[in-house]
Amino acid sequence: MFIDGANLYAAARALGFDIDYKRLRDGFASEGRLVRAFYYTALVEDQEYSPIRPLVDWLDYNGYTMVTKPTKEFTDASGRRKIKGNMDIELAIDVMEMAEHVDHILLFSGDGDFRRLVEAVQRKGVRVSVISTVRSQPPMVADELRRQADNFIELQDLAPSIARIHHHRDPMMNTGGMSTNDHGAQAPNNLYDNL
């Protein structure tokens, strides 16, 4: 499993659900032999508190291989402060390195930049399933990536088995903008909004 964190978050958010990463990992592990589950995300390093840090820590302790790097801050042409955190190269390198050890790759991303990567590992005899959505407005998966994949799995179809189940809580309980799932993973409601 190779998860483009920001891309998967945006796709699930566009479909109106949050992902329970324990259910996600366990569900795919039950379908075959899961060699590794990689999760890629950029982190804002200079903040006192990073809103994504609790999720990253939970994933790290619960069976995911975390691949992170610091975000870069820059000012665009109109003078606005922007934060950039692209993990495409890291993901592509890991896919190429793992390709000789697996027969099927699950790519959780709709980024069209991965089309050539998918094509390259297919030439090595590896099947590739892309998990994203065409049901959001606009669709979150690039058409060229979807066409290149051996299999396209609609994220919305997985929602019943991977969505976080929200329990009713005492409204007086303040979680500081955090949502907690049954497995202890906390994820901010606006996880990747600033990237």
N, C-alpha and C positions, 0 to 999 in steps of 0.2 A: 504494500500500500504506500502510495506517495501522495501526500496531502498538501496542496497549495493552500495554506491556512486562510489567507485573506480572501482568496477566490471562493473557497468552499463556504466561508462565513457569509460572503456577499450573496451567494446563490441561495443558501438556506434562508437568509433574511428576506430575500426577494420573494421566497415562497411562503414566508410567515411562520417558520418554526426554528427552534434551536436544536442543535445536535447534542446528543448524549454520546460522548466519545467512547465510553465503556461499551454501550450497546453497539456502536458502529464497529469497533474492533472485534468484539465477541461474535457479532453476526457474521462478519466475513471470515473469521477464524474457524467458525463452525462449518463453513462451506468447502474448506480445503486446508492445506498446510500453510499457515501464514508465517512467512520467514521473518518479516520485519514490517513495522508500521512507522513510516517516516512522516514527520509533521514539520513544515517549513514556515517560519515567520520571522519578520524583522521586529526588533525591539527598540524602543526609544530608551537609550541608555542614560541620558543626563537628567531624567526626571526623578524626583524623589520617589514617586510611586508610578509604576507602569500598569495601566489597567489590564493588560494581557498577562502580566506576571503570574497571577494565581492559576490561570488555565495552563500556562507553559509548565509551571511546577507540577501541577496535577498530572498532566500528560507524561512528563518525565518520570514520575514515580509509578505510573500505571501502564507500562508496556509500550510506550511510544518512544521512538528515537527522535529527539528534538534537534533540529538544525536551525540555528538562529544566527543573526548578525545584527549589528547596530544599524539603525536608520541613519540616513544622511539628510541634513537640513540644507535647503537652498532657497534663494529668492528668485521667483520667476520674472519674466520680462516686464510684467506690470507691477512689480514691487511686492507681490504677495509672498509671504513665507510659506514654503511647502516642505513636506516631509516625504522622502522617497525610501522605499524599502523593498526592492525587488529581489526575489529569491530564485529566479528562473535558472541561473547558472548552477547554483548548488543542487537544485533538484535534478537538472539534466545530467550532471556529473554522476550523481548517485544512481540514477536509473541506468546509465551506461555501465557503471561498475557492477551493478547487481544483475544485469541482463544475462550474464553467463551462468548465474546460479539459480535462476527461476524460469518457469515456463509461462507464467501469466503475471502481468503487471496491472494493478488497479491505479489509475491516475485520477485523482480528485481535483480536477481543474477544467475550466473551459477555455483557457488561454490558447489562442491560435498559434502563438509562438512555439508551442510544443508539438506541432504537426510533424516537423522534421525529426524530432526526437522519437516520436512514435514510429515513424517510418524506419528509422535507423535500427531500433530494437526489433522491429518486425523482421527485418532482413537477417537478424540473428536467430530467428525462429521463435521469438517470444510473442505470445498473444497479448494484446493491450485492450483493456476495457477503460473507457472514459466515463467518469461519473460527474454529471453537471445537470443543467436544466435548459430546456427550450420553452418551458411553460411560464417563465417570468417575462416581464415586459421592461426592457428588451430581453431577448434570450441571453443567457449567461455563457453559452458555449459557442465558440466559433464554428461555423459551418465546415471549414476545412479540417478542423481537428475531429469533428464528429464523423466526417466521411472517411478519414484515415484510420480511425480506430476499428478494431475487429468487432467490438461491441460498444454500444452506447447505452448507459444505464441512466434513466431519468431519475434525478434526485428526489423529486416529489413522490415517485413510486416507492422509494425507500423510507419515506417519512414515518409510516406506521411502525417500522422496526428500529429506527434510529433517532426519532425525535425525543427530546427531553420531555419527560412527563412532569408537568407543573402541579405541585400540590398547593392547596389553599393554605395560606399562612395568616397568622395574626396580623391585621393591617397596622397595628401599633409597632410591630417589629421592624426596625430599620436595618436594612442590609447594605446601606451605603451605595445603592445603585447596582448591587451585585445580585445575581441569580445563583441559587445553589441547587445542584441536582442531587439525586439520591446517593450518589457515589462520592460526594465531597468535592467535586470539581466546581469551582466558582468561575464564572465568566461574566465580565461586564456586559451590560446590555448594548453598549456601543463599541464593542471590541476593536474593530478595525476602522472606525469612522475617521480617524485622524491620519491614516496611512495613505 
